[in-house]
Amino acid sequence: MENLWMIFSYIIIFAVLIFSFDDLFIDFIAMVFNLKPKKVKDEQLSLMHSMPQKRVAIMIANWHEADIIERMIHGNVGRIDYLNYDIFLGVYPNDVETVAAALRLESMYEMVHVVINTKPGPTSKGQMLNEIIHNITSIEIKDKKFYDVFMLQDSEDIIHPLSLKLVNFEMEDVDFLQTPVFSLPTRWTDLTRAIYIDEFTEYHTKDMLVRSFLKGGVPSAGVGTAMSHLFVSEIQLLQKGELLKEDTLTEDYHLGLMAQRLGYDSKFVCSYVQKKNHIDYIATREYFPASTPTSIRQKTRWTLGISFQGYDNLKWSKTLSENYFLWRDRRSFLNGILILCSYILTISYVSYYFINDSWPKFLGSDQMLWAALSTNFYLMAIRLVQRFRLVSELNGLKLGLLIPVRWLLANYINTLASFKAYKTYRTSVKTGTRPQWVKTTHELPTFFGAAPVVPIKSQHENLKEVSQVTEQKTEQII
């Protein structure tokens, strides 16, 4: 029995060690090459304001979003510092309230256009976005005016005023661009919601910068994503007219990696503007799930789409860099197994110590195993300190101090999500049915977009008069 315990210990401890060094490698690359968020210098900011504006189409898929979609559009239209853009709202014919809200917006703003799906909802986000892109293509052919850039956003997003100008600037050199997604400020007691602050802060201020630098493929986050007309056209040709795959729960992830495989230049950009009292990141802001069950459902979908469906749809690449990051993406299921086994191992060690007043013999006598275990604790401490630094810089010291508590909760959520994703995938394979897309309930700050920017349809230029007021209110919470 003790031999089995020792073998189990070896497997888990050294597996954790490998994963820990994997994370340390990302830290090392970020440090050596000084990969971090970049300040937008005055010269670049001036150029962003003065350069010709590309024609941008913002696509938003909606299902039961009547409660927030009007406020989302009111708030963002009043703060986006850009003129040459249109917003396409995809809605379902059987979602009467959202259709009505979208049509009210279309009658109010000339840049808002409603696309009613040919299928009743819900289908999937990918299918809805494909409907939108088909509608846009028809308009382009009819008007003989084409969009230079296509962007993905969600109905709960607060878009940064300079977001489109940054996209306009960066898309001079690339065909696929991803900008950061950060959580809106939340109370330190909202532990589940703050987990997303921890994860997205580290991922979008360090990990994604390393991935972009090493040409490992830039997956779309589903929001804050920009694509050139050239890339969109080619991906549609390859996928029988579809922009996004409809047989995956993470269609946006797949889309970003396809840009890499097709040879298009892709980039992740994390930039900020220095204000008087704070750093202002040019990022999409939104609320993430506040309850643990909702978070588990969402992360189950992410794990299922990336670890399992991702492997089915995107086989291993020919490049070492892309395969390395595919491994990091797909190991999320293994993370859940290792977390569970690590807790079992820790509990068994502690229980043995309290019963026998000593550690297991093999643990005390095997220097290599003890060294590996000690290294794991040391690397875990480095990871916590690293996350504390990043989260505190972006969100304040109070949120940073509770990272160890949220770490435990995040492990619980991610482990359950991993096993639920595996179970769902196995059921899908056995039955031959497609896993169902489960919508996450969305919300916005109560003040955001509380009133229309203008009461009637007007020219884009008229909207700038009220944008400063909206922006001042928004900055109070961002």
N, C-alpha and C positions, 0 to 999 in steps of 0.2 A: 504493500500500500504506500509506504514511504517512497519507494522508487517511482511510482506513478506520480506522486505529489512532486517529486524532484523534476521529473520529465516535464510535467505540466508547467512548473515554475520556469524552467529553462525556456520553453517555447514562448510563454507569455512575456517574460522579462526581456528577452532578446528581440522579440517582435516589437515591443514598445520602444526599445532602444533604436531600432531601425527607423521607426516612424518619427521618433524624436530628432534623430540626426537629419532626417528628411526635412523637417521644419527648420532646423538650424541652418541648413543649406540656403534656404530662402532668406533668412536673416543675414547670412554671410554675404550673399550677392547684393542685397540691398545696401549693406554697409560699405562694401568695397567700391561699388559703382555709384554711391551716393544717390540711390533711388528713393525719392521722397516727393511729397507734394511740392509743386513749384509755384512761386509767386509770379503773378502776371505783372511784368514790368510795365512802366509807363509807356514805353515805345510800343510794346505789343498791344496794350490797351487802346492806345491811340489808333493803331492800325485796325484793330477789331471794330472800332467805331466808324472808321472811314472807308473801309474796303467795300466793294460792291457786294450786295446781299444775294446769296443764292436763293432760289425758290425752294422752300421747305414744306413738306407735307408731314404733319404730325398725326399719327394714327392711334386711336384709343378704342379698345374693345370694351363693350359694356354688357353686363347681365345683372339686372336688378340693382341698378345704380341710381335710381331716381332720387334717393335721399342726398346724394352728394355731387352728382355730375354738373348740376347748374352752378353750385358754389365753386366747384373746381374750375370751370370755364370762366366764370366771373372773376375769380381771384387771379388766375394766370393771365388772362387777356389784359388785365389792368397792370401787370407788372413785367411782362416780357418786353425787353428793349430790342425789338426787332419788328420790321414791317412786312417783309416779303414771306409770309407763311400762311398756311391754311391748316385747319384742324378738321379731321374726319372722324366722326363719332359713329362707330358701328353698334347697331342695336338689333334686337330680335322682334319679329312681328307679334309674338305672343307676350312680350314684356311691355304692356301697354303704358304703364306709368313712365318707364324710362324713355320710350318712344316720344311720349308727349313732352317730357322735359327736354329732350334733344331737339325736337322741332321748335320749341320756344327759343332755344339758343340759336338755332339756325335763322329764325326770323329777326333776331336781335343783332347778330354779328355777321358781317359779310364774309369773314374768314372761316366760319363754322359751316360744315356740310354734314348732313345725316345720310348714313348708308344703312338701309334696312335689309337685314340678312334674308336670303331666299329660303333659308331653313328655319324652323322654329327652334327656340333655345331650350336648354343650353346645348351647344355642340362642344366646342373647345376654343380656347383663345386663338390657336393657330388657324382654325377654320374661319373664325370671325375676321381676323386680320387679312386672310386671303380674300374674303369678300370685299373688304375695304380696298385692297390693292387692285382688284379687278375693276372696281368702280372708278378708281383714280386713273387707271389705264384708259378706260373708255373716255373719261373727260379729257385726258391728254390728247387722244386721237381726234376727238371732236373739236377741241379748241386749238390744236396744233401748238400747244404750250406745254412744256415738260418740266417736271420737278427735278431739281438737281440733287436734292437730299430727301430721304425718307427717315422719319424718326418714330420710335416706339415710346409711348408713355401709357400710364394707367390712370384710372379715374380718381385715384386718391393722391395723385402727385402734386407737389408744389414745385414748379419749375423755376430755376434761378433766373433772374432778369437777364443775365449775360449768357445764359446757356446756349441760345441759338447763335449768338455772335461768336462764342468760342467754337461751336460746331462749324460755323461758316469759315472761321480762320483755319482750323485744323484739317478740314476736308479738302483743302487745297492740295494736300500731299497724301492722303489716305482714302480708302474706299469704305472702310468700316471703322467706326469710332465708338468707344464706350466711355462714358463719364461716370463719376461716382454716384452711389445711392447711399444716403445716410438717413438715419432715423430722425424724426422730429424730436425735440427735447421731451423727456419723460421724467416722471417722479422716480426718485431712487428706490422707492418701495415697489415699483412695478418691475419685479425681477424678470419675469418672462419677456416682457417687451425690451428690457434693457439688455437681454442676451444678444439681441440683434444689433444693438449698438456696439457691443464688444466685437462681434464677429465681422460686421460690415466695416467697422473702423479699421481693424487690422487688415482685412482683405482688400479694401479699396484705398488704403494709404500706403500699403507695402506689397502685399502678395501679388496683386494684379499688375503693379508696376514692374515687378521682377518678371512676371510671365510675359508681359508685353516686350520687355527688353530682350528676353531670351528667345523671342519668336516662338512661344509655345502655344499660340492661338489665343485669341481674346474672345471668350464666350460673352454673349449678350446677357445683361441682367434683366432684360425684358422692359426696362425703362431707361431713359437716358442713352439710348442706342441710336446711332445715326449711320445711314448707309447711302452710298452713291447710287445714282440711277443706273450706272453701268453694272455694278454688282447685282442690284435687284433684278435687272433684265436677264443676266446670265443665270442666276439661281432659278428664275422662273422657267427658263428654257430647259434646264436640267431636271426640274421637278414638275414637268407637265403643266406649266402655267402657275404653279403654286410658289409663293414666297416661303411659307413655313410648312414644315411637315405636320400633318394632322394626326399622325399615329403615335405621337410622343407627348408626354406631360410637360416636357421642358423644351418646347420648340425653339425658344429664344437661344438656349444654350447651343443647340445643334446649329442654328443659323450662324452664330459667331465663328464656330470652328470650321464651317464650310468656307467662310471667307479665306481662312488660312490655307485650306486645302486647294482652293481654286487659284491660289497665287496672288490674291489681292492683299495690298498693304493694309494691315489692321493695327490699331493702336488704342491703348488705354491712357487717358489723360486725367490727372488729378491736379487741378490748378486752383489757386485762391487769389483773392484781392485783399490787400491789406487795408482795413478800415481804421478809423481813429482808435477804437477801443477793442477791436477783435479781428480775427482772421475770418474772412468770408469765403467759404469754399463754393466753387461753381459746381453745384451738385443738385441732383433731385432729392427732395426731402419727402418723407412719408411716414405714416404710423405703421408699425408692424404689429402682429398679433399680441394681444395682452394676456390671453388665457393659455394655460399649459396645453389643454386638449387641442385648441386651435393651432398652436405652434406645432404640436406633434403631427397633425393632419397636413400642415403645409410642408414640413420637413420630410414627411413620408413621400409626398409628391415629388419633392426635389430629389431625394435619394433614388426613388424609383425611376425618375426620368433620366438622371445623370449616370448612376451606377449600373443600372440594368438595361433600360431602353437605349441609353447612350452607347453601350457596347454593341447592342443589336444594330443600331443605325450607323455608328461610326466605328469601324474597325481600327486596329492599331495603324499608325501612320508609318511612313518611311523615314521620318526625321526623329532623331533622338530627343530633341527638345520637346516636340509635340507629344511624343509618347510619355515622356517624363511627367508632363502636366496632366495627360489623360490618366496616368496612374494615380496621381494625386487626387484627381476628381473621383475616380472609381473606387478608391480605397475607403470612401466614406462608410460603406457598409462594413468593411473590416474594422474600421474605427469603433463601431458599435459593439462588435464582438470582443475586441480587445478591452474596451472600457468595462464591459460586464465581467470578463475574466479577471481583469486587474482588481476589481472590487472583491471578487470571490477570493482571490489570492491574498489580498491584504487582510480581509476578515479572518481567513484561516491562519495566517501568521500571528495576528494579534491574539486570537483565541488560544492558540497553542502557547503563546508566551504567558498569558494570564493563568493558564491551567498548569503549566510545567515550570514557570518562572525562568524560562530560557527559550531561545529561538530554536527552530528545527536544526538538527545536527548538520544536514547537508548545506544549510544556509550559512552556518558559522564556519564550516570547514572549507567550503569552496570559495576561494578568493575571487575567481573570475565572476562567479554568479553574484557575489556580494558587491563587487566593483560595478557590475552592470546595473544592479539595483540602485546603488548609490548615484550612479551617473543619471539614471532615469529621474530620480528626485531632483537632482541638480538642474537638469534640462527643463523639468517641469517648472521649477522656480524661475528660470530664465524666461520661459514662455509667459508666466504670470506677470513678471516685471515688465516684459516687453509690451504686453497688452495694457498693463496699468499706465505705462507712459503714453501710449498712443491714445487711449480712451480719455485720459485726464487732459491731454492737450486739446482734444476736440470737444469734449463734453463736460469737463470740470472735474475737480478732485473728488467730490462726493461720490459720483458714479464710479470713479476709478477704484476707490477704496473697497467697494463691494464686489469686485471681480472674483475673488475666491469663492464667495457664496454662489454667485451666478455660474461659476465654472461647474460646480456640482450639479446645479439644476440643468445646465446645458447638457452635461453628460447623460443625465436621466432622459431628457427629451430626445437627444440624438440617438441614444441606444434604442429606445422604443421605436423611433421613426425608422431606424435601420431594419429592425425585425419585421415591422409592419410592411415596409417596402418589399422585403423579400417574400413575405407571405402573399402579398397582392400580386407580385410578379409571377410567382409559381402558379397561382390560381389562374392568372391570365393565360399562361402558356398551356396549362392543362385544358382549359375550356375553350381556348381560341378566341376569347373576347378581349376587347380593348379596355384597359383600366379607365374608369370614369374620372373625369376632371371634377374636382371638388373646389368650389369657389370659396375664397376667403372674404369675409365681411370687411368692407373698407370704411374708413372714416377720415374726417378732416378736422383741423382745429375749428372750434365753434365760430370764431370771428371771420375765418377765411372765406372771401367771396360771399359775404352775407347779403350783399345787395348788388344789383347789376352795375357794371361800370358805366354804361350809358343806357338810357331807356329805349333807344331805337337803333336801327341799323345805321352804321356810320362808317366813315373812312378810317383806315388804320391810324392815320395821323392824329385823329381826335382822341384816341385812346391814351396817348402819351400824357395828356394833361392830368389824368387821374392816377397814372402809374406811380408817381412819387408818394402819394398818400397811402396807396395799397402797400407799397414797398416798406414804408416806415412802420406800418402795423405788423407786417410779416416779420421784420427784423426783431421785433420784441420777443419772439419765441424761438427764432432760429439762431 
